[in-house]
Amino acid sequence: RSQRDLSSVATTPRNTAMSVHKKEFWLHSSDPASCATADMALCEKEEGMATLVAEFLQCIVDDGNNRLAAGAPDNLVTSYHASSNPGIDMASYIKRIKSYSGASPCTFLVAMIYVDRCLRKMPGFLVSSFTVHRLFLTCIMMAAKFLDDIYYSNAHWGKVGGLTLKELNALELETLFLLNFNMNVSPLEYSQYRAALQSSTNVLALETPVFKNVDIQARQNQLCAGVAA
């Protein structure tokens, strides 16, 4: 399962103005944190969210790569594992996704929430250059389908991310089972992730708790160790 060379994939950048976020989705939550709903309404203006997510993921990937280089075993082999390193960092990969998918800015953060949920279900999963692209591509595609009124087909997403349609379809189904088919993100959860990512330029020193009664410092250390809580 090798990742295709993205430089050979010809696609046309999508007009991001066509991507309409379903703001009413957030209003269906019974969460009392009404201030969080206000954050949701501003999500389309969060143009820097993709960059923050890319920096966060790159931190985890760098640590995973260092562990592999030091001889750490990668015992949990999954469908997210590529047979070869795609050779593209997360900043470039997410920039490509942003350019060719038309996904609204907040879908990048929701995708990160999905990634975190998946990692919780896969103890021992090592996030590295061999796994992060498939995992994030699947999660951002699912987030776009769930949140955006207009989105591309799986075939297009595969071309953008360097996967075949068959591979991406299989990954989507596997991810849905990992998420227990729960793709809902409450306004409170969204605003907590958002605040955590924006609270510091060093994602390993985030101080805002992402989950109730969970220490964010410990959580980030676990993620960067490639181990889900």
N, C-alpha and C positions, 0 to 999 in steps of 0.2 A: 504494500500500500504506500506508494511513493507520492509525495506532493508534487503536483505539476509545476513547471516553470511558469510563473505568472507573467513574465515578460512576453510570452508568446500568445497570451490570451487577449484578443481584441474585443474590447467592450466600449460602449459609449457612456461617458459620465451622465448621471441622471440629474435632472433638475430637482434639487432638494425642495423647492417650493411646492412640488407636486405631492410631497409626503405630508399627509395631514394626520396629526396626532389625535387620537380619540380621548379628548380631555374628559368627556363625560364618564369614562371608565373609572377615573379616580373618585368621582363623586358618588359612586355606588358603595364605597367602603363605609362600614359602620364605625370606623376608627374615629374617636372623638378629637383627634389632633387636627383641628381645622386649619391650623397654621401650615401644616404639611401640604394640604391641598393647594394652598397658594404657591408653594414651591413647584407643584406639578404643572400649574398653569403657565409657569415660566420656563418649562423644560425646553421648548423649542429655541429659546434664546441662549441655552447653555452650550454654546459652540465649543467651549473648552473641555466639555465632559469627555469627549473621545480621547483627548490628549491625556487627561488625568487617568483614565482607565488604561491607556496604553502604558503609561509610566508604572502604574501599579502592577500590571501583568508582567512587564519586563523585569521588574524587581524579582518576582517569583521565578521567572524563567532563568534569570542569571544565576540565582541560587541553585536551581535544579541542575543547570548545566555544570556548575562547579562541583556539585555532588557526583554527577556522572563521571566527570573528569578525574575525580579523586577515587573512583572505583566503587561508588555506592551502587548497590544492586537496585535494579528496577523490576521488582518482583511482580508487580501488578500490571500485566500487559492487557490493554483493552483495545477497542475499536478506534480509540482516539490516537493510538500510536501510529506514527508514520514510519515506514521502513528506512527513510532517509531524512536528513535535516532539510527543510524547505529553503533555508538560507535567507530568510527575511526577518528582520526584527519586528517587534510589535508596533512600533511607531509607524513604520512603513506599511505594515499589513493593515493596521486599522485605518490609516490614511487612505489606502486603496479601497477598503470597504466603505468608508465614508463617501468617497468620490463616486463610486459606481453603484451603490445600493440605494441611495436616497433615504436611508434610514434616519428618522428624527433623532436629534441629539440625546434625548432621554433613553432611547433604546439601548445605547451603549452602557449606561449604568444598570439598566434592568438586565442586560445580558451578563454583566458582572455578578449580579445577584444570583442569576441562574447558575453561573459557573461555581459560585460559592456553595450553592445548594448541592450541586453535583459532587463537589469534592467531599462534602460531608458524608455522602453515600459511598465513597470509594477510599476508605482508609488505606494508606500506603501508596496512593497514586502520586507519582512524581511528575510535577509540572515542569516541563522542559521544552526545548526547541522542537522536540519530537512529538509533543502532545498538545501544546497550547493552541496551535492554529486550528486544528480540527475541533477542539472543544469550544473555543470562542466563536468560530464561524457558525457552528451549529446553534449556539445560544443566541447570537445576535440575529440570525435569521428567524429564529422562533420568536424573539422579542419583537421584531419588526412585524411579523404576521399578527401577533397578538395586539400590538398597540397602534400600528399605522393603518390608515384606511386604504392606502395604495402601497402595494409592495410587489416585488419581483417574484418570479417562480423559483422553485428549487434549482432548476437547470441554470438559470442566470446566476444564482448565488454560488453554484458550483464553479462556474467559470470565473467569477470574481475571486473566490477563495482557493482555486486550484484543485478542486475535487470533482470526481465524476458524479453524475446524477444518482447513480446506484449507491455510491458510497455515502453521499449526503442524505439520501432518503433513509438509509439504515441508521446513520448517526442520529438523525432527528427522532426516529422511533425509540432508539436506545435512551436518548436524553429525556424523552417524555416519561419513560418508565422510571428513570432516576429521579425525576421531579415528582413522581407519583401523579402525573398529569395536572399538577397544581402550578399554574403559571401566573396566578394572581400575586401582585405586589401591593401591599397597602401603602397609603400615603405616608404613614409614619415610618415604615421600613425604608421606603425610597428616600425620605428626607434624612434619615439617619446615615444611610450609605453616602448620600450626597455630602452631608456635613463632614463626615469622616474623611472623605477623599479631599475635600477642599480645606480642611483645617490645618494642613501642614504640607510643605513641599517634600517632606520625607515621609513616605507612606508607612515606614516602619515605626514612626513615632506618633501615629494617630492617637488622639486622646478621646475622641468622641466615641462612646460605646455604640456599636452597630446592632448588637442584640442585648436585650434586657438581661441583666445579671451575668453578662459575658465581658471579660476584660479584653478590650480591643488590642492591647499590646500583646497579650498572650495569643490572641486569635491571629494576628498578623505573623507572629513568630511561627505558629503552626502552619500557616499557609505557605510561608517562605521555606519551610522545611518539607513542603510537599505532602503534609499530613493533615487530613481533615479531622476536625474535632468530633 
